[in-house]
């Protein structure tokens, strides 16, 4: 069995090398049949990778401990579900997953993106092949998942903190996101290499980019929720390097999703777009490097290993090669039109892009700061939460505001009078909301009030857009309000899906601001019968209760919660003591208030031998909006992604016409 | 494309300037970051630092009353420093684990900032030496 896995990987490696070399040659000399053969090799490499993945999966399922990987990441009593998720619990398996997902994306993108033109596609294949070759090289020569050993009596087991249902979805989602960003990158490079710098490569990869971006976003939210309910410190994001590693490419991809619209509509920002897609791709490789090399101290710190230098070399190569290519093609990337005014839709998109990139780069600076400061001063320094929060506020709040302005402002040039008319209602709503918030005592956090005022502005402008569009549709006659609304969305899925995503981002911002700027934290040592108060909740400690489970002993503090004399129920935060792993884990107890979106978050911080508990209680207003926003985000992304026959026809006419003229 | 007076260029130039200004403003107000040190490098540092080390010996005391007392030593040397800490203690904290904690050296004892103790992954998942 391990031989089959190894052979499959070697085959995949050779096929990918062939796809890169033969593909380059074919594209260079316009050899159509050779190009087809390179493309077939790329597809076959995906098949070989799938065989390797199946071998590893089978070994995991059979608890075949003669596989070093299986022995190191599972144990015999580990439930089947977690045994299978150990596929991506370690380094070698993660790399295999990378290659597998890349193969899947490559095949799907190459087979569906015929409209991009044969010349471009001929170059896309070797670019995808090259990226694949790198990962296959690592899997064959550096970190093989098929290393064998004499089978030990039992495996080392999976880290208890990974034994969680989120383990089944969070890492694969992130991978689908990270890896998916390869597709627009490869097509951008293909277009440059083929000297076809029109917007066809963007149109051809639009859905792939959107899907990768949505997966990356959802993956991060799932990770945040995992941290929130399981790790038990009362937060969901800690600006840890590994968390930032996923956030940076997402921000760059968000900027890219917006700026390509300018190129499609107005033929501008061509250089910027290829730079952005390169940045997003490099950041996604950098993210994989960060999580896998252990070069920067992180609470996640996965296996430290020898693959770090390989990744660094690959990142340097990709960056240098793509920048050189962009530089060589600069004459072809001249814009057809110019920005006419600083107050226009185009300009707003540009501001949004600059803010997103600035945010991504300041985060990058924070992440690599320990390395840079050590290189310069000989002493590593780290930046922490205040640094990141400062830049999140400086760049994030203007971004939030722009989200309300962008969709309403006119293309090309907006007059002041038109601006006044367009923004009258959103501005009025925001001012009223601001005054109401200050009156309600939200002024305790200036950032919070600003965030909420901006949020109301954005929501009002989104509602206004939907209302205007719907009434215009209804005016065409023949449909009711519901029908007009549905056909509005169906006729321009991308635009209205985008607005729904905007609404999700606003809800997310409201949740984040509420749960961080307005949270209340109280700590106290309670003996049985003692009570404490947090944000109108009275918590009474009724003593401990303990039970013995097969693999752990559970201790729970019984906490009765009252509000204004009304009994709200018994909550049981505590600790689990795992025997085999000799490890303690915090088990938090959360009371969700679905009406207000607030959580009462209880942590039994310390269990004392005299029968008292050190209880930490957090009241987190509106925190549930963050998770709710996740569903809206998925919904909006799906609307924007949904296949659209009308759009297809329009594009077909446009590009077939263009080909005939050319 | 006319190069003179393109608003796009103006925007980019102004934005880059604005970002740099914001950045400088931040570093001048908040300083450059917290030095990350091992116990043997502590001498001579009076400001707030981030201390990285392995927990040595048994931890004693009460993190929620008088403070938890423990020793931290270098990863690859025996130099160690006594630490006193108050606040939440992570689940994974125990002898031999690698931890990070912020604080200041005061009279030979590292006085930690409350609630800054973070543990790193158990050594089981680190490479075999």
Interface residues (C-beta under 8 A of the other chain):
Chain A: X156 X159 X232 X233 X268 X297 X299 X300 X301 X302 X303 X304 X305 X334 X335 X338 X339 X340 X341 X342 X347 X350 X351 X354 X358 X362 X369 X370 X373 X379 X380 X381 X382 X383 X384 X386 X387 X390 X391 X394 X523 X525 X575 X583 X584 X585 X586 X603 X605 X606 X608 X614 X616
Chain B: X1 X2 X6 X7 X8 X10 X11 X12 X15 X19 X22 X23 X26 X30 X32 X33 X34 X35 X36 X37 X41 X50 X52 X62 X63 X64 X65 X88 X89 X91 X92 X100 X118 X119 X120 X121 X122 X124 X125 X126 X127
